[in-house]
Amino acid sequence: MVPFGAGNSSDVISRIIAGKLSGLLGQQVYVENRVGAGAIIGTEYGARAQPDGYTLVFGSTGPLAISPALQPALVKYDPIKSFIPIATLAWTPQVFVVPADSPYKDIQSLVAAAREKPGQILFGSGGTGTTQHLIMSKFASAAGVKLMHVPYASATAALTDLMAERVAVLSDVLNVVRPQLLSGKIRALGVTPDQRLSQLPDVPTIQEQGVPFNMQSWNIMQVPAGTPPDIVAKLEDAIGRVLEMPDVQKQWNDLGFVRMALPQPRIRDFLLSEMKVWGDVVESSGAKTE
């Protein structure tokens, strides 16, 4: 159960895993996409599925850590109590990018300009409350500057306007911005994790450039609460084997993901921590949805 549309990075990850699980489990595993309400609809559907091991639910930062704070009236599932986490799948780090002709050559120059012109430098995102919006908001807070948010209907629209220099900067996942980086239409200022990405070894982290900032989204696999422990263990083992396959690791790298290897017993504590982190950012950003 994937609460995002076909072609989305979450969908791609799920289809890779599903294909490999089919071979390991000896039965067909397929992806069902149920979209809507910022991934809330598909996640709720997964939470209500029979806890028999036949439904796995793709989980990510949005529906599990952001939506409960951003749209609490719509969220009818509990990110902790409604699911049993099976495995962590991937970190999805983001890259701060600017137009090719931007005067900002690094994070320091962007911060310096923002201090000179508070609230006048525009950053784009795929919409209010998205990871792109919240990561930039957290960065501005960490840097002690004020930026102006310009929400778009999609990340693609925001990137198009960045290349047209209608906004000055945006943050997005590597697989989205990589084609424009390679073509020279945009430039990378920094990456959001606390370590450089193997895919962009020459691009420093934002921390390296003097801003105490480290933030990225993530993806996990889970099952509905009540799924028997022996089935949970079997699925954990199978997904773990999939993630160790060399061709899967290469696909992760090609897609701009970073392998996320957190022991299954620690995932709940991780989720609780992330709900606090992203919930605080939602509150401080003032993000609201209609």
SEGULUM-239535 format. One record per residue (C-alpha): y, x, z; residue in one letter. Coordinates in Angstrom, 3 decimals. Each point is the difference from the previous one (the first is absolute). Last residue first. Layout:
N
DRENTI          y          x          z   rest
DRENTI          Y          X          Z      A
...
END
This chain:
290
DRENTI          y          x          z   rest
DRENTI     24.897     -7.089      4.144      E
DRENTI     -0.863      3.498      1.111      T
DRENTI      1.813      2.173      2.511      K
DRENTI      0.442      3.735      0.378      A
DRENTI      2.465      0.986      2.714      G
DRENTI     -0.997      3.623     -0.472      S
DRENTI     -0.377      0.550      3.755      S
DRENTI     -2.405     -2.927      0.372      E
DRENTI     -2.145      0.842     -3.010      V
DRENTI     -0.043      3.661      1.085      V
DRENTI     -1.168     -0.956      3.491      D
DRENTI     -2.774     -2.145     -1.474      G
DRENTI     -1.025      2.901     -2.222      W
DRENTI     -0.518      2.354      2.929      V
DRENTI     -1.464     -2.598      2.374      K
DRENTI     -2.463     -1.326     -2.577      M
DRENTI     -0.864      3.611     -0.800      E
DRENTI     -0.963      0.758      3.598      S
DRENTI     -2.179     -3.099      0.274      L
DRENTI     -1.637      0.880     -3.315      L
DRENTI     -0.761      3.548      1.144      F
DRENTI     -1.503     -1.308      3.230      D
DRENTI     -2.243     -2.285     -2.059      R
DRENTI     -0.978      2.848     -2.330      I
DRENTI     -1.200      2.365      2.709      R
DRENTI     -3.605     -1.230      0.226      P
DRENTI     -0.364      0.320     -3.808      Q
DRENTI      0.875      3.688     -0.107      P
DRENTI      3.161      0.661     -2.083      L
DRENTI     -0.328      1.737     -3.351      A
DRENTI      2.883     -0.962     -2.268      M
DRENTI     -0.340      1.700     -3.367      R
DRENTI      3.421      0.471     -1.585      V
DRENTI      1.045     -2.166     -2.950      F
DRENTI      1.900      1.012     -3.132      G
DRENTI     -2.269     -1.832     -2.435      L
DRENTI     -1.405      3.254     -1.378      D
DRENTI     -0.762      1.185      3.531      N
DRENTI     -1.862     -3.187      0.902      W
DRENTI     -1.842      0.166     -3.333      Q
DRENTI     -1.070      3.568      0.778      K
DRENTI     -1.280     -1.058      3.426      Q
DRENTI     -1.971     -2.791     -1.656      V
DRENTI     -1.530      2.474     -2.462      D
DRENTI     -0.942      2.348      2.831      P
DRENTI     -1.781     -2.735      2.025      M
DRENTI      1.003      0.206      3.675      E
DRENTI      1.834     -3.345     -0.084      L
DRENTI     -3.123     -1.764     -1.267      V
DRENTI     -2.130      1.421      2.800      R
DRENTI      2.486     -1.255      2.593      G
DRENTI     -0.044     -3.406     -1.679      I
DRENTI     -3.791     -0.157      0.353      A
DRENTI     -0.056      1.192      3.613      D
DRENTI      2.712     -2.434      1.088      E
DRENTI     -1.777     -2.813     -1.850      L
DRENTI     -3.271      0.672      1.816      K
DRENTI      1.733      0.341      3.381      A
DRENTI      1.870     -3.293     -0.460      V
DRENTI     -3.272     -1.662     -1.018      I
DRENTI     -1.705      1.276      3.147      D
DRENTI      2.976     -1.119      2.115      P
DRENTI     -0.175     -3.655     -1.181      P
DRENTI      3.194     -1.359     -1.664      T
DRENTI      1.833     -2.028      2.633      G
DRENTI      3.480      0.945     -1.154      A
DRENTI      0.328     -0.035     -3.784      P
DRENTI     -0.582      3.342     -1.752      V
DRENTI      2.254      3.020     -0.505      Q
DRENTI      0.974      2.669     -2.516      M
DRENTI      3.130      2.074      0.507      I
DRENTI      3.135      0.956     -1.917      N
DRENTI      3.065      1.972      1.046      W
DRENTI      3.792      0.200     -0.123      S
DRENTI      2.081      3.087      0.618      Q
DRENTI      2.533      1.253      2.522      M
DRENTI      1.125      3.373      1.314      N
DRENTI      3.670      0.586      0.788      F
DRENTI      1.913      2.432      2.158      P
DRENTI      2.524      0.905     -2.737      V
DRENTI      0.577      3.743     -0.518      G
DRENTI     -1.298      0.701     -3.462      Q
DRENTI     -3.502      0.911      1.119      E
DRENTI     -0.249     -3.452      1.564      Q
DRENTI      0.754     -1.580     -3.375      I
DRENTI     -3.010      1.818     -1.395      T
DRENTI      0.542      2.605     -2.664      P
DRENTI     -0.810     -0.529     -3.698      V
DRENTI     -1.653      3.080     -1.510      D
DRENTI     -3.546     -1.099      0.839      P
DRENTI      0.344     -3.384     -1.726      L
DRENTI     -3.624     -1.167     -0.522      Q
DRENTI     -1.180      1.973      3.030      S
DRENTI      2.543     -1.965      2.030      L
DRENTI      2.094      1.844      2.556      R
DRENTI     -0.653     -0.729      3.658      Q
DRENTI      1.923     -2.155      2.487      D
DRENTI     -0.218     -3.013     -2.306      P
DRENTI      3.066     -1.451     -1.828      T
DRENTI      0.418      2.233     -3.035      V
DRENTI      3.254      1.568     -1.126      G
DRENTI      2.754      0.098     -2.613      L
DRENTI     -2.050     -0.861     -3.090      A
DRENTI      1.748     -0.201     -3.360      R
DRENTI      0.191     -2.776     -2.605      I
DRENTI     -0.194     -0.291     -3.782      K
DRENTI     -1.710      3.390     -0.282      G
DRENTI     -3.082     -1.379     -1.763      S
DRENTI     -2.283      1.219      2.787      L
DRENTI      2.167     -1.639      2.660      L
DRENTI      0.126     -3.235     -1.998      Q
DRENTI     -3.800     -0.085     -0.277      P
DRENTI     -0.376      0.898      3.735      R
DRENTI      2.219     -2.775      1.380      V
DRENTI     -2.615     -2.737      0.460      V
DRENTI     -2.981      2.259      0.805      N
DRENTI      2.126      1.860      2.550      L
DRENTI      0.890     -2.965      2.178      V
DRENTI      3.628     -1.067      0.200      D
DRENTI      3.328      0.977      1.527      S
DRENTI      3.302     -0.707     -1.669      L
DRENTI      3.260      1.743     -0.806      V
DRENTI      3.396     -0.458     -1.640      A
DRENTI     -0.101     -3.537     -1.345      V
DRENTI      1.432     -1.135     -3.328      R
DRENTI     -0.853      3.437     -1.392      E
DRENTI     -1.926     -1.429     -3.005      A
DRENTI     -3.041      1.925      1.264      M
DRENTI      0.524     -1.627      3.393      L
DRENTI      0.360     -3.394     -1.654      D
DRENTI     -3.418      0.358     -1.608      T
DRENTI     -1.494      1.162      3.310      L
DRENTI      1.319     -3.093      1.773      A
DRENTI     -1.364     -2.265     -2.728      A
DRENTI     -3.421      1.644      0.278      T
DRENTI      0.015     -0.372      3.786      A
DRENTI      0.359     -3.738     -0.451      S
DRENTI      2.431     -2.883      0.521      A
DRENTI      2.679      2.462      1.025      Y
DRENTI      1.635      0.732      3.354      P
DRENTI      3.198      2.116      0.085      V
DRENTI      0.357      1.625      3.431      H
DRENTI      3.233      1.830      0.859      M
DRENTI     -0.359      3.250      1.939      L
DRENTI      1.329      0.877      3.462      K
DRENTI     -0.598      3.438      1.507      V
DRENTI     -1.467      1.421      3.204      G
DRENTI     -2.795      1.864     -1.785      A
DRENTI     -2.715     -1.770      2.008      A
DRENTI      1.688     -3.369     -0.539      S
DRENTI      0.387      0.600     -3.726      A
DRENTI     -3.651      1.072     -0.198      F
DRENTI     -1.152     -3.127      1.816      K
DRENTI      1.937     -2.158     -2.461      S
DRENTI     -1.456      1.920     -2.938      M
DRENTI     -3.514     -0.524      1.356      I
DRENTI      0.733     -3.673      0.638      L
DRENTI      1.210     -0.760     -3.512      H
DRENTI     -2.805      1.831     -1.787      Q
DRENTI     -2.582     -1.452      2.419      T
DRENTI      1.176     -3.456     -1.026      T
DRENTI      2.048     -2.075      2.451      G
DRENTI      2.651     -1.018     -2.501      T
DRENTI     -1.065      0.607     -3.567      G
DRENTI     -1.358      2.515     -2.498      G
DRENTI      2.529      2.555      1.173      S
DRENTI      3.301      1.538     -1.040      G
DRENTI      2.355      2.327      1.821      F
DRENTI      3.766     -0.163     -0.342      L
DRENTI      2.431      2.564      1.419      I
DRENTI      3.126     -1.759      1.257      Q
DRENTI     -0.998     -0.868      3.562      G
DRENTI      1.555      3.121      1.480      P
DRENTI      1.726      2.161     -2.622      K
DRENTI      0.489      3.462      1.522      E
DRENTI     -3.078     -0.312      2.179      R
DRENTI     -2.007     -1.307     -2.944      A
DRENTI      1.129      2.976     -2.092      A
DRENTI     -1.219      2.455      2.640      A
DRENTI     -3.326     -1.847      0.320      V
DRENTI     -0.593      0.128     -3.755      L
DRENTI      0.950      3.694     -0.100      S
DRENTI     -2.393      0.768      2.841      Q
DRENTI     -2.856     -1.934     -1.626      I
DRENTI      0.107      2.133     -3.133      D
DRENTI      1.745      0.316     -3.351      K
DRENTI      2.253     -3.037      0.291      Y
DRENTI      2.483      0.068     -2.890      P
DRENTI     -2.368     -2.268     -1.935      S
DRENTI     -0.562      0.840     -3.659      D
DRENTI     -3.777     -0.562      0.046      A
DRENTI      0.376     -3.202      2.003      P
DRENTI     -1.128      0.194      3.635      V
DRENTI     -3.400     -0.053      1.714      V
DRENTI     -1.249     -0.105      3.594      F
DRENTI     -3.799      0.178     -0.141      V
DRENTI     -2.440     -2.179      1.893      Q
DRENTI     -3.314      0.667      1.667      P
DRENTI     -2.894     -2.439     -0.425      T
DRENTI     -2.545      1.039      2.619      W
DRENTI     -3.500     -0.931     -0.980      A
DRENTI     -3.222     -1.688      1.020      L
DRENTI     -0.355     -0.583      3.737      T
DRENTI     -3.349     -1.534      0.828      A
DRENTI     -1.700     -3.092      1.380      I
DRENTI      2.690     -1.808      1.996      P
DRENTI     -1.225     -3.188      1.695      I
DRENTI      2.341     -2.871     -0.742      F
DRENTI      1.709     -3.068      1.482      S
DRENTI      0.758      1.584      3.386      K
DRENTI      2.110      2.964     -1.164      I
DRENTI      2.099     -1.238     -2.915      P
DRENTI      0.051     -3.502      1.560      D
DRENTI     -0.078     -2.683     -2.676      Y
DRENTI      2.335     -2.951     -0.640      K
DRENTI      2.918      2.091     -1.269      V
DRENTI      2.600     -2.330     -1.481      L
DRENTI      2.127     -0.544      3.117      A
DRENTI     -0.081      3.739      0.785      P
DRENTI      1.679      0.950     -3.301      Q
DRENTI      1.559      3.457      0.499      L
DRENTI     -1.766      1.099      3.171      A
DRENTI     -3.503     -1.242     -0.860      P
DRENTI      0.758      0.865     -3.652      S
DRENTI      0.589      3.715      0.598      I
DRENTI     -3.103      1.334      1.784      A
DRENTI     -3.080     -1.798     -1.364      L
DRENTI      1.244     -1.757     -3.149      P
DRENTI      2.183      2.864     -1.206      G
DRENTI     -1.675      3.122      1.372      T
DRENTI     -3.338     -0.637     -1.652      S
DRENTI     -3.291     -1.831      0.330      G
DRENTI     -2.667     -0.705     -2.606      F
DRENTI     -2.385     -2.596      1.338      V
DRENTI     -3.765      0.294     -0.342      L
DRENTI     -2.004     -3.189     -0.410      T
DRENTI     -3.798     -0.014     -0.104      Y
DRENTI     -0.387      1.466      3.468      G
DRENTI     -0.841     -3.318      1.616      D
DRENTI      3.300     -0.777      1.683      P
DRENTI      0.642     -3.084     -2.185      Q
DRENTI      3.516      0.193     -1.411      A
DRENTI      3.003     -1.190      2.023      R
DRENTI      1.518      3.483      0.402      A
DRENTI     -0.441      0.610     -3.717      G
DRENTI      1.960     -3.122     -0.857      Y
DRENTI      2.712      1.112      2.411      E
DRENTI      0.207      3.370     -1.756      T
DRENTI      0.131     -1.647     -3.409      G
DRENTI      2.874     -2.279      1.006      I
DRENTI      1.983      2.620      1.938      I
DRENTI      0.183      2.483     -2.883      A
DRENTI      3.813     -0.280     -0.202      G
DRENTI     -0.080     -3.775     -0.157      A
DRENTI     -2.438     -0.157     -2.925      G
DRENTI     -3.095      1.530     -1.545      V
DRENTI     -3.707     -0.617      0.169      R
DRENTI     -1.866      2.633     -2.031      N
DRENTI     -3.801     -0.002      0.149      E
DRENTI     -1.706      3.343     -0.514      V
DRENTI     -3.732      0.252     -0.673      Y
DRENTI     -2.998      1.543      1.734      V
DRENTI     -3.296     -0.444     -1.797      Q
DRENTI     -3.097      0.883      1.967      Q
DRENTI     -1.975      3.167      0.702      G
DRENTI      2.165      1.092      2.906      L
DRENTI      0.721      3.515     -1.285      L
DRENTI      0.362     -0.942     -3.654      G
DRENTI      2.210     -3.021      0.604      S
DRENTI      1.945      2.003      2.553      L
DRENTI      1.157      2.423     -2.708      K
DRENTI      1.459     -2.707     -2.205      G
DRENTI      1.588     -1.771      2.951      A
DRENTI      1.676      3.206      1.189      I
DRENTI      1.654      0.666     -3.361      I
DRENTI      0.912     -3.660     -0.303      R
DRENTI      1.598     -0.004      3.443      S
DRENTI      2.142      3.058     -0.695      I
DRENTI      1.244     -1.528     -3.258      V
DRENTI      0.795     -3.317      1.695      D
DRENTI      1.995      1.763      2.701      S
DRENTI      1.847      1.941     -2.710      S
DRENTI      0.970     -3.308     -1.655      N
DRENTI     -1.719     -0.550     -3.334      G
DRENTI     -1.326     -3.430      0.941      A
DRENTI      2.199     -1.732      2.550      G
DRENTI     -0.004      0.540      3.744      F
DRENTI     -1.822     -1.652      2.918      P
DRENTI     -3.281      1.771     -0.837      V
DRENTI     -3.191     -1.670      1.233      M
END
